[in-house]
Amino acid sequence: MSYDQELREFREAIDGWVPVGRMSRDQELAELERLARRHPAEAKSMLEEQARLDGST
């Protein structure tokens, strides 16, 4: 699978994420870590954008 396909799949998963029930904090962190490891460039970009936004308010 190409990077662009992986990135599209990642974004679709995030956009379509509908919480059902409630995951424990450990489960949430494990899922975030899994996604960040699978898509490191996208994760880094998202964190940098959030840091930029946090710094501008």
C-alpha positions as CSV (number, residue, x, y, z in Angstrom):
1,M,0.0,0.0,0.0
2,S,1.4,3.4,-0.9
3,Y,1.9,6.2,1.6
4,D,-0.9,8.2,0.0
5,Q,-3.3,5.3,0.4
6,E,-2.2,4.7,4.0
7,L,-2.6,8.4,4.8
8,R,-6.1,8.5,3.2
9,E,-7.0,5.4,5.3
10,F,-5.7,7.1,8.4
11,R,-7.7,10.2,7.8
12,E,-10.9,8.3,6.9
13,A,-10.5,6.3,10.1
14,I,-10.2,9.5,12.2
15,D,-13.1,11.2,10.4
16,G,-15.3,8.2,10.8
17,W,-14.4,7.5,14.4
18,V,-17.6,7.3,16.3
19,P,-17.1,6.4,19.9
20,V,-19.1,3.4,21.2
21,G,-18.9,2.9,24.8
22,R,-15.8,4.2,26.5
23,M,-12.2,3.0,26.2
24,S,-10.0,3.1,29.2
25,R,-7.2,5.7,29.1
26,D,-4.7,2.9,28.6
27,Q,-6.6,1.7,25.5
28,E,-6.9,5.2,24.1
29,L,-3.2,5.8,24.5
30,A,-2.3,2.4,23.0
31,E,-4.5,3.1,20.0
32,L,-3.0,6.6,19.5
33,E,0.5,5.1,19.8
34,R,-0.4,2.4,17.2
35,L,-1.6,5.1,14.8
36,A,1.3,7.4,15.4
37,R,3.8,4.5,14.7
38,R,2.0,3.5,11.6
39,H,1.8,7.1,10.3
40,P,4.7,9.0,11.9
41,A,5.0,11.8,9.4
42,E,1.3,12.6,9.7
43,A,1.4,12.3,13.5
44,K,4.4,14.7,13.7
45,S,2.6,17.2,11.4
46,M,-0.5,17.1,13.5
47,L,1.5,17.7,16.7
48,E,3.4,20.5,15.1
49,E,0.2,22.2,13.9
50,Q,-1.3,21.9,17.4
51,A,1.8,23.3,19.0
52,R,1.7,26.2,16.5
53,L,-2.0,26.8,17.3
54,D,-1.4,26.6,21.1
55,G,1.4,29.1,20.8
56,S,-0.7,31.6,18.9
57,T,-3.5,31.9,21.4
